[in-house]
Amino acid sequence: MTYEYKFTDTEEIVEADSYGLTEIDGRPVKRVFSSTAFTLKGSGWHKSDYPSGKNTRLHVQDGLNYKGE
C-alpha cells in the first residue's frame, strides 16, 4: 500500500510505502488524506445520485404512486 505525505516546509507531496512516517530524507512530513477516484457501476447507481430520463419521474394518480410514462 502506498501513502502520501506532504513536506511541512513546502507544498511538495510524495508517496511512500511506509505508514506513520514523521520525516523523509531528514525533512518533516505530515500524512495527506486524498480522495480516491472510483466509479459505482451497475443499474442501481446514478452519477448524480438522482435518476434521469422520462420514465424515472414519480407521479401520483388516484392516491397511488407509480412510474409515469
mmCIF file of the C-alpha atoms, coordinates in Angstrom:
data_MODEL
# 
_entry.id   MODEL 
# 
loop_
_atom_site.group_PDB 
_atom_site.id 
_atom_site.type_symbol 
_atom_site.label_atom_id 
_atom_site.label_alt_id 
_atom_site.label_comp_id 
_atom_site.label_asym_id 
_atom_site.label_entity_id 
_atom_site.label_seq_id 
_atom_site.pdbx_PDB_ins_code 
_atom_site.Cartn_x 
_atom_site.Cartn_y 
_atom_site.Cartn_z 
_atom_site.occupancy 
_atom_site.B_iso_or_equiv 
_atom_site.pdbx_formal_charge 
_atom_site.auth_seq_id 
_atom_site.auth_comp_id 
_atom_site.auth_asym_id 
_atom_site.auth_atom_id 
_atom_site.pdbx_PDB_model_num 
ATOM 1  C CA . MET A 1 1  ? 0.000   0.000  0.000   1.00 0.00 ? 1  MET A CA 1 
ATOM 2  C CA . THR A 1 2  ? 1.210   3.498  -0.806  1.00 0.00 ? 2  THR A CA 1 
ATOM 3  C CA . TYR A 1 3  ? 0.750   6.538  1.446   1.00 0.00 ? 3  TYR A CA 1 
ATOM 4  C CA . GLU A 1 4  ? 1.003   10.233 0.574   1.00 0.00 ? 4  GLU A CA 1 
ATOM 5  C CA . TYR A 1 5  ? 2.997   12.679 2.666   1.00 0.00 ? 5  TYR A CA 1 
ATOM 6  C CA . LYS A 1 6  ? 3.415   16.445 2.365   1.00 0.00 ? 6  LYS A CA 1 
ATOM 7  C CA . PHE A 1 7  ? 6.606   18.194 3.411   1.00 0.00 ? 7  PHE A CA 1 
ATOM 8  C CA . THR A 1 8  ? 5.795   20.760 6.108   1.00 0.00 ? 8  THR A CA 1 
ATOM 9  C CA . ASP A 1 9  ? 8.281   23.293 4.722   1.00 0.00 ? 9  ASP A CA 1 
ATOM 10 C CA . THR A 1 10 ? 6.930   23.161 1.133   1.00 0.00 ? 10 THR A CA 1 
ATOM 11 C CA . GLU A 1 11 ? 3.774   22.088 -0.702  1.00 0.00 ? 11 GLU A CA 1 
ATOM 12 C CA . GLU A 1 12 ? 5.549   19.083 -2.219  1.00 0.00 ? 12 GLU A CA 1 
ATOM 13 C CA . ILE A 1 13 ? 3.673   15.784 -1.892  1.00 0.00 ? 13 ILE A CA 1 
ATOM 14 C CA . VAL A 1 14 ? 5.491   12.468 -2.093  1.00 0.00 ? 14 VAL A CA 1 
ATOM 15 C CA . GLU A 1 15 ? 4.473   8.820  -1.901  1.00 0.00 ? 15 GLU A CA 1 
ATOM 16 C CA . ALA A 1 16 ? 5.994   6.260  0.439   1.00 0.00 ? 16 ALA A CA 1 
ATOM 17 C CA . ASP A 1 17 ? 5.371   2.584  1.163   1.00 0.00 ? 17 ASP A CA 1 
ATOM 18 C CA . SER A 1 18 ? 5.667   3.074  4.928   1.00 0.00 ? 18 SER A CA 1 
ATOM 19 C CA . TYR A 1 19 ? 2.893   4.194  7.276   1.00 0.00 ? 19 TYR A CA 1 
ATOM 20 C CA . GLY A 1 20 ? 3.404   6.640  10.144  1.00 0.00 ? 20 GLY A CA 1 
ATOM 21 C CA . LEU A 1 21 ? 6.479   8.448  8.871   1.00 0.00 ? 21 LEU A CA 1 
ATOM 22 C CA . THR A 1 22 ? 7.390   11.747 10.521  1.00 0.00 ? 22 THR A CA 1 
ATOM 23 C CA . GLU A 1 23 ? 10.270  12.631 8.209   1.00 0.00 ? 23 GLU A CA 1 
ATOM 24 C CA . ILE A 1 24 ? 11.626  11.700 4.803   1.00 0.00 ? 24 ILE A CA 1 
ATOM 25 C CA . ASP A 1 25 ? 15.235  12.441 3.877   1.00 0.00 ? 25 ASP A CA 1 
ATOM 26 C CA . GLY A 1 26 ? 15.592  14.385 7.129   1.00 0.00 ? 26 GLY A CA 1 
ATOM 27 C CA . ARG A 1 27 ? 12.675  16.723 6.307   1.00 0.00 ? 27 ARG A CA 1 
ATOM 28 C CA . PRO A 1 28 ? 9.480   16.684 8.412   1.00 0.00 ? 28 PRO A CA 1 
ATOM 29 C CA . VAL A 1 29 ? 6.322   15.400 6.731   1.00 0.00 ? 29 VAL A CA 1 
ATOM 30 C CA . LYS A 1 30 ? 2.634   15.077 7.531   1.00 0.00 ? 30 LYS A CA 1 
ATOM 31 C CA . ARG A 1 31 ? 0.317   12.398 6.216   1.00 0.00 ? 31 ARG A CA 1 
ATOM 32 C CA . VAL A 1 32 ? -2.039  13.567 3.442   1.00 0.00 ? 32 VAL A CA 1 
ATOM 33 C CA . PHE A 1 33 ? -5.506  12.070 3.012   1.00 0.00 ? 33 PHE A CA 1 
ATOM 34 C CA . SER A 1 34 ? -6.544  12.257 -0.626  1.00 0.00 ? 34 SER A CA 1 
ATOM 35 C CA . SER A 1 35 ? -9.909  11.481 -2.116  1.00 0.00 ? 35 SER A CA 1 
ATOM 36 C CA . THR A 1 36 ? -9.974  8.332  -4.166  1.00 0.00 ? 36 THR A CA 1 
ATOM 37 C CA . ALA A 1 37 ? -11.273 8.018  -7.695  1.00 0.00 ? 37 ALA A CA 1 
ATOM 38 C CA . PHE A 1 38 ? -13.835 5.264  -8.028  1.00 0.00 ? 38 PHE A CA 1 
ATOM 39 C CA . THR A 1 39 ? -16.938 4.641  -10.054 1.00 0.00 ? 39 THR A CA 1 
ATOM 40 C CA . LEU A 1 40 ? -20.084 2.904  -8.883  1.00 0.00 ? 40 LEU A CA 1 
ATOM 41 C CA . LYS A 1 41 ? -21.190 0.559  -11.645 1.00 0.00 ? 41 LYS A CA 1 
ATOM 42 C CA . GLY A 1 42 ? -24.409 -1.281 -12.199 1.00 0.00 ? 42 GLY A CA 1 
ATOM 43 C CA . SER A 1 43 ? -28.014 -0.451 -12.823 1.00 0.00 ? 43 SER A CA 1 
ATOM 44 C CA . GLY A 1 44 ? -28.687 0.660  -9.240  1.00 0.00 ? 44 GLY A CA 1 
ATOM 45 C CA . TRP A 1 45 ? -26.294 3.629  -9.226  1.00 0.00 ? 45 TRP A CA 1 
ATOM 46 C CA . HIS A 1 46 ? -26.597 7.072  -10.776 1.00 0.00 ? 46 HIS A CA 1 
ATOM 47 C CA . LYS A 1 47 ? -23.734 9.516  -11.348 1.00 0.00 ? 47 LYS A CA 1 
ATOM 48 C CA . SER A 1 48 ? -25.579 12.402 -9.759  1.00 0.00 ? 48 SER A CA 1 
ATOM 49 C CA . ASP A 1 49 ? -27.419 10.312 -7.131  1.00 0.00 ? 49 ASP A CA 1 
ATOM 50 C CA . TYR A 1 50 ? -30.642 11.210 -8.941  1.00 0.00 ? 50 TYR A CA 1 
ATOM 51 C CA . PRO A 1 51 ? -32.242 9.271  -11.788 1.00 0.00 ? 51 PRO A CA 1 
ATOM 52 C CA . SER A 1 52 ? -32.757 10.945 -15.121 1.00 0.00 ? 52 SER A CA 1 
ATOM 53 C CA . GLY A 1 53 ? -34.993 10.254 -18.083 1.00 0.00 ? 53 GLY A CA 1 
ATOM 54 C CA . LYS A 1 54 ? -38.700 10.344 -18.796 1.00 0.00 ? 54 LYS A CA 1 
ATOM 55 C CA . ASN A 1 55 ? -39.562 7.069  -17.009 1.00 0.00 ? 55 ASN A CA 1 
ATOM 56 C CA . THR A 1 56 ? -37.924 7.949  -13.718 1.00 0.00 ? 56 THR A CA 1 
ATOM 57 C CA . ARG A 1 57 ? -40.315 10.657 -12.514 1.00 0.00 ? 57 ARG A CA 1 
ATOM 58 C CA . LEU A 1 58 ? -42.592 9.614  -9.714  1.00 0.00 ? 58 LEU A CA 1 
ATOM 59 C CA . HIS A 1 59 ? -46.207 10.524 -10.344 1.00 0.00 ? 59 HIS A CA 1 
ATOM 60 C CA . VAL A 1 60 ? -49.276 10.240 -8.170  1.00 0.00 ? 60 VAL A CA 1 
ATOM 61 C CA . GLN A 1 61 ? -52.539 9.085  -9.689  1.00 0.00 ? 61 GLN A CA 1 
ATOM 62 C CA . ASP A 1 62 ? -55.641 8.199  -7.664  1.00 0.00 ? 62 ASP A CA 1 
ATOM 63 C CA . GLY A 1 63 ? -53.546 8.299  -4.474  1.00 0.00 ? 63 GLY A CA 1 
ATOM 64 C CA . LEU A 1 64 ? -51.164 5.557  -5.636  1.00 0.00 ? 64 LEU A CA 1 
ATOM 65 C CA . ASN A 1 65 ? -47.508 6.036  -6.590  1.00 0.00 ? 65 ASN A CA 1 
ATOM 66 C CA . TYR A 1 66 ? -46.459 4.766  -9.974  1.00 0.00 ? 66 TYR A CA 1 
ATOM 67 C CA . LYS A 1 67 ? -43.772 5.468  -12.568 1.00 0.00 ? 67 LYS A CA 1 
ATOM 68 C CA . GLY A 1 68 ? -45.014 7.807  -15.273 1.00 0.00 ? 68 GLY A CA 1 
ATOM 69 C CA . GLU A 1 69 ? -44.560 7.181  -18.945 1.00 0.00 ? 69 GLU A CA 1 
# 
